[in-house]
Amino acid sequence: MVQENRSEGFRKYGKMDSDTIEGVSISYQENANQNSSSTKYVMACAIFASLNSVLLGYGGKTSDAIGRKWTMAFAAIVFQTGAAIMALSPSFTVLIVGRIFAGIGIGFGIMIAPVYIAEISPTVSRGSLTSFPEISVNFGILLGYVSNYAFSGLPAHISWRIMLAVGILPSVFIGFALFVIPESPRWLVMQNRIEEARMVLLKTNENASEIEERLAEIQQAASFVNAGKYEERAVWHDLLNPSPGVQRMLITGCGIQIFQQITGIDATVYYSPTIFKDAGIQDEAQLLAATVAVGFTKTIFILIAIFLIDKAGRKPLLYVSTIGMTACLFTLGLTLSTLGDGKLGIGMAIVCVCGNVAFFSVGIGPVCWVVSSEIFPLKLRAQASAIGAVGSRVSSGLVAMSFLSVCRAITVGGTFFVFAAISALSVAFVYKCVPETKGKSLEQIEMLFQNDRAWEGNEVELEDMEHKHLMQSSES
């Protein structure tokens, strides 16, 4: 599956950079005498730069104009530029400039990678393949933690530069991957390059008998999205004045993106040293070792999600994830508020943080990107996915900027009680607003959201109505 290679490399270095900042913040503050506000601003620059790239990248029809594949290539170049600037930065101001460039690259990449994989994957394995980049995300996090720990013994003025420079290495892999992976067949159909789309489908589908049927469905969905005739303002008109079906898609796609962030996963990962320090760990090496444990946990449990998402389904994994996260966040808040800094408190804090990222990685982490990339119709997919990502980036930015301030106001434990309450709300959101999409083509999912009667009932009736509608379609 060639689509795995490209997105794996891109998302690996994207998250490797983000989570290396945890270790960099320790070394950089020690070297340059910067305070926690500096750390917040570095985080915020990357997050809001990625938000800006979402608006610019999709508002300007980048992916629709040059293709999904080359939009990822552009994102890689911009990111690597930012990583190099950060590693060589002579001052804090230049570091922020590099972080902005890196954030822009990440913004392009996190949007287009899931869309690309959803459009190129076979129906039976789309969930696993679309969530596969999460392995790379978590592997990048793990590499960031390991590099932080490995280079922490170096002089402070050198270690943080090496931590950031390591993120440049995956660019070699990405350069080779660009010559291997194909373009999205749905984008090729939009460009009236039908034969090329057929060849891509032949490469990515095991069942050759279904290729013509899939190609016909794609052509029908793309019949009015010809690149030379379809206007950008018509897309935004449909998004800003949505039909009931599109409105449901936006609520589901944007809602799951926002809940993924406001439950505090970025705060848990980015500021895990702060959490462990509040629990009682004071030694810098022990702090970094504890964050390595977090990275290992995320990597292991995302593997479980990859194998289950097309077997158990999206919704069961979301239930396990959101309920488990709620329990871990509440217990973490209780631990930090009542157990002090003894061995029991430290142990419970590590268990709760690792448990939270484990439940996140087995469910809402990967499933969020799968669902948001497969529910929108072809003509709206790039721009609608961008809107969902705007919600994700804004939420992530607000959490990153406010976490340390809120912790000072209501304590670290109190902050995680708030995250636990929000996570509990996400359980209700999953029940009411997220349908099961396992085993259905992108075109069938679109029909599901357009079916008004299916959304009038509860969860069970929604699935029943969906099957009934598809059976009626096949009979006719």
N, C-alpha and C positions, 0 to 999 in steps of 0.2 A: 504494500500500500504506500505508494510514493508520497501521498499527501501528508503522511505522518512525519516524514523526514523534515520537510521544510518548516512546518509549524512548530515541531519539537525544538529545532535549533533557535528559532526566533523567540519563542516564549521562554526558553531556558535562559537566554542571556537577559531578557527583559526582567524576569523575576530575580535572577541572580544579582542584577544591579540593585534592584529595590531593596532586597534584604541584606545585601552587603552593607548598605547604609547604616544598619544597626551597629555593626562593628566599627565602621568608619566614624560614626558619631562619637564612640568612646575614644578612639585614638585621636581624632581630629580635635575634639574638645580639649584633650590633654595637651596636644601640641600647640594649638592656636588659642587656647583659653576662651573658647566659645561656650555659651550657655545653652540650656535646653530650648530656648526660643530659636536659636540658630538651627537646631535640629528640626524643629517644627517647620521653619520656613523652607529648609531644603526639601523636606518631604512634600510640603504644599506646592512648591514650584514644580516638582515633577508631576504631581497629580493634576494640577490645573493646567499645566502645559499639555498633558495628555487629553484633558477635556477640550482645550483649544484645538488640538489636532483632529479630534472627533468632528468638531464643527467645520473646520476648514477642509478636512479630508473628504467628508461626505457632502458637505454643502457645495463644494466645487466638483462633485461627481468624479473624484479621483478614481475610485475603484470601478465605476461604470465606464470611465473614459479609457483607462489604460489597462484594465483587467485586474482581477483579484491577485494574481501571481506577482505582477510587477508593482502593485501597491505594497505588498509585503516586502519586496526588494527595496523600495524607497524607504519604508519604515526602518529596515535594517541599516541602511546607510546613515540615516539621520541619527539613529540611536548610537551607532559606533562613533560618529562625530562627537556626540555628547559625552560618551564614555572617555574618549581620548582627552577632551577638554578638561573633564573632571580630574583625570589622573595626573595631568600636567599643570593644573591650575596653580598660579602663584599667590592667589588671594581668595578670600571667602566669596567675593563678588564674582570672580571668574568661575568658582565652583558652582554657584547658583546658575550662571549662564549655561554651563555644561549640563547641569541637572535639567534645565528647561529643554534643551535639545533632546536629551535622553527621554524626557517625558513626552515630547511630541512623537518621537519614534514609537514609544510604547503605546501611545494613544491610537496611532494608525494600526499597529499590529494587533492589539487586543480586540479590535473591531473586526478586522478583515479575516483573521485566521479562522475563527469559528464559522463564519459565513462561507469561506472557501471550502472547508472540510465538509460542511453540511451539504453544499451543492455538488460535491464530487463523490460523496460516499454512497455505497449501496444502501438501500432501505434497511436491510436486516442488520447491518452493522454500523449504521450512522451514529447511534448513541455512543458506542464505544470509541469510534474514530474521532468524533467531535470532542469527546472528553479526553482523548489521548493526550492533547497538549498539556493537560493538567499534570500529567506525569512530569513533563518537562518543566512546568512551573515549579512544582515541588522539588524536582531535582535541582533546579536553579537555586531555590531557597536553601536546600541542603548544601550546595556548593558554596553559597554565600556564607553560611554559618561556618562551614569547615575552613574556608579561606580566612575568615575572621579569626578563628581559633589558631590556625596554623601560623598566621603572620602577626599575631598579637605580641609575640616575644621580640619582634624587631623594634628598633627605635621608632618613636611615635611619628616623627616627621617623614618616615619612609613607609611604615606599615599601611597607613590609610591609602596612600597612592597605589601601592601594589594591590590592595583589596579591590580598588576600582578598576585598575588596569586589567586584572584577570578577566573581567567581563567582556573584553575585546576579543578574546580567543575564539569564541564560537562563530565569529564572522567567517572564518576559513571554511567551516562546515557549511554555512549558509551559501557561500559563493558556489560551492560544488553542487549543492542541492538545487539551485536555480536552473541548472542545466539538465536536471532529471525530471522534475515534477511537471505535470501538464497544467494547462489553464482550466478553469472551471467550465464544464460543458454548458451550463446554463448561461454563463456570460458569452460563450462562443455562439450560442443560439441567438442571443440578443444582438450579436453582430452579424447574423445571417451566415455564419461559418458552420454550416450544418455538418459537412463531412468531417471537419476537425472535431466537432462535438461527438459525432458517432465513434470516432477513433478513441477518444478519451473514455467514453462509456465502455467500449470493448476492453480497454485496459483495466478498468476499475470494477467491472461486474463479472462475476463468475458464470452467471446464467445468461448466455448469449441470446436465448429466445426472448428475454424480457427487454432487450436493449431498444428494439424498435418501438415497443409500447411506451417505454420511459421517454424516448426521444419525442414521440408524438405528444405526450403529456407536457413536456417542457416547451415544445413549439407552440402548443395551444396557450400555455400560460404566458409565453413571451410574445404572442402575436401582435400585441399593441405596445410593446416596449422596445421596438426597433430603435437602436441608438441614434439613427439619423432623423427620426420623426418624433420621438417622445420628448416632451419638454420637462425640464427640471421643476418648473413651477407647478406643473400638474401633479407631480409626486407630492410636493409639500402641501398642495391644496388638499389632497386625499388624507394626508397625515394631520393637518391642522383642522380639517372639517371631516372627521372620520365617519364612515358608515358604522352601524352597530357592530358588524363583524370586525372591522379594523380597530374599533374602540376596545373590543375585548382583547384583541391581540396586543394592543399598546398597554392595557392594564396588566396583562399577564407578563409581557416581556419587560416592561419598565419596572413593574412591581417586584419581580423576582430579582432583578439586578440591584434594586435599592435595598431590599431585605438582605441580600448577600453581604452588603457592606455595613449597614447600620446595626447589624448584630455584633459588630466589633471585631471581626476577624483581622483586619489590618492593624488595629490597635494591639490585639493579642500578639501578632507576629512581629510588627515593627518595634513595639515597645516591650517585648518580652524581657529584656534586661531590667527595665524599670519595674515590671511586675515581680520578677524574682528578687530584685533588690528590696522591694517593699516587704516581701515574704521573709527576708532575713539573710539572703546570700550577699556577701560583701566583697569577696575575692573576685577580681576581674576574670581570671581564668575559669573559675567555677561558673560565673555568669555566662560566659561564652559557651562553655561545655553544656550548660542547661539548654541554651538555644539550639545547639546541635541536636539534642534529643528531640526538640520540637520539629526540626527539619526531618529527622528520620521518621518520626511519627506520621507527618504529612505525606511523605513519599510512600510509605508502606500502605496507608489506607486509601490513597488514590488508586493504587493497583487493584484493590478490592472493588472499587467503584467501576473501574474499566471493565472488569469481568461481569459485573452484575447489571449494568445499566440497560443492556439489551435483553436480559433474561428476566430480572425482577421488575423492570420498568422504571420510568422516571419518578413517578409519584411515590411508590413505596420507599425509595431511597430518600426522597425529600422528607417524608414523615420521620424516618429514623434519624436523619440528620438534624432537623429542626428541634425535635423533641430532645435528642441527646445533647445538643448544644445548649438548650435551655437549662437542662439539669446541671451541666458542667459550669456554665456561667454563674448560676445561682450558688453552687457549691464554692466556686472560686471567690465570689463576693463574701460569702460567709466565712471562708477560711482566712482571707486577708483582714476581715473585720474583727475576728474573735480569737484566732489561734496565736497571734503574735508572731515572733520570729524564731520560735523553737524548731527542733528537727521535724516535729509533726507538721507544723505549719508550712515549712519549706517543702516537705514531701508532698503534702496535699496540694500545694500551689502548682508544683511541677506536674502532678497527675492531672489536675483540672485543666491546665493549659494544654497539655498533650491530648487530653480527652476532647477538649473543644476543637482543636485543629483536626483531630481524627474524625469526629462526626462531621465537621465541615467538609473535609476532603472526600468522605464517602458519599456525600449527598449534594448539598446546595452549591458547593464549590464547582464541581464539573457539570452538574445537571443544569445549573443556571445558564451556562454558555450553550449547552445543547438545546434547551428549550427556546432561548431567545434567538437562536440562529435558524430554527426550523419552523417557527409558527407564522412568519410573515410571507405574503405573496411575493413573487419574483420582482415585480415592478417596484415594490417598496422595501425590499429586504435590506439593501445597503443603508438607506437613509433611516429606516425604522430601527435597525440594529444600532445605528449611531445614537438615536434618541435614547434607547435603553442604556447605552454606554455612558451617555451624558449623566443620566441618573446615577449610575454606578460611580463615575468619577467625582461628581459633586458630593455624593454621600461619603465616598472615601476621603475626599479632601476635607470635609467638615469634621469627620472623625479624627483624621490625622492632626489637624490644627487644634482641635478642642480637647483632645484626650488628656494631655498633661495639665491643662488649665482646669478641666473638670475634676481631675484627680486631686488637685490642690484644694478645690472648693468642697468636694463631698467625699474625699478619700478615694484611694484606688479601689477598695472593696465596694464602696457605694456606687462607683462608676460601673462595676460589673453587675450589680443588681439592676441597673438601668438596662444594660445590654441583655440581661436575662428576660426582662419584661418585654423588650422588643422582639426577642427570639420567640417568646410565647405567642406573640401576635403573628409571627411568620407561619406558625403551624396552621392557624385559622385561614391565612391567605392561601396557603397551598391547598387546603381542603376546598375552598370556594372558587378559586380563580385559575388553578393550574390543571388542565386535563391531561390524561395519559396519551402520549404520542408514540409509544413504542410500536414498531412494526408497521408504520404507516408512511406512505410517501409524502413528500412536501406538499404535493398538490392535494392529497387527501386531507392533510392537516388543515390546509386553507379552507376546504369545504366544511370541515367540522366547525371552525370558528364562524363561518357565514350562516350556519344553521341556527336560526333564532330559537326554535323549539327545544333544541338540545340544551340550551342554557337557562331554560325556565325551571328545570328541576334541580335535584340535588346531585351529588357526585355520582351515585350509581346510575341514575337516569341519564346522566350525560353520556356515560360510556355506552349504555344500551341504545340510546338514540343515534349515536355515532355508527354503531354496527348496523342498525336498521337502515340508516340513510345509505350506507355503502352497499348493502345488499340490494336495495331498491335500484340503485344506479347500475349495478352489474346485471340485474334482470332486464332492465330497459335496454 
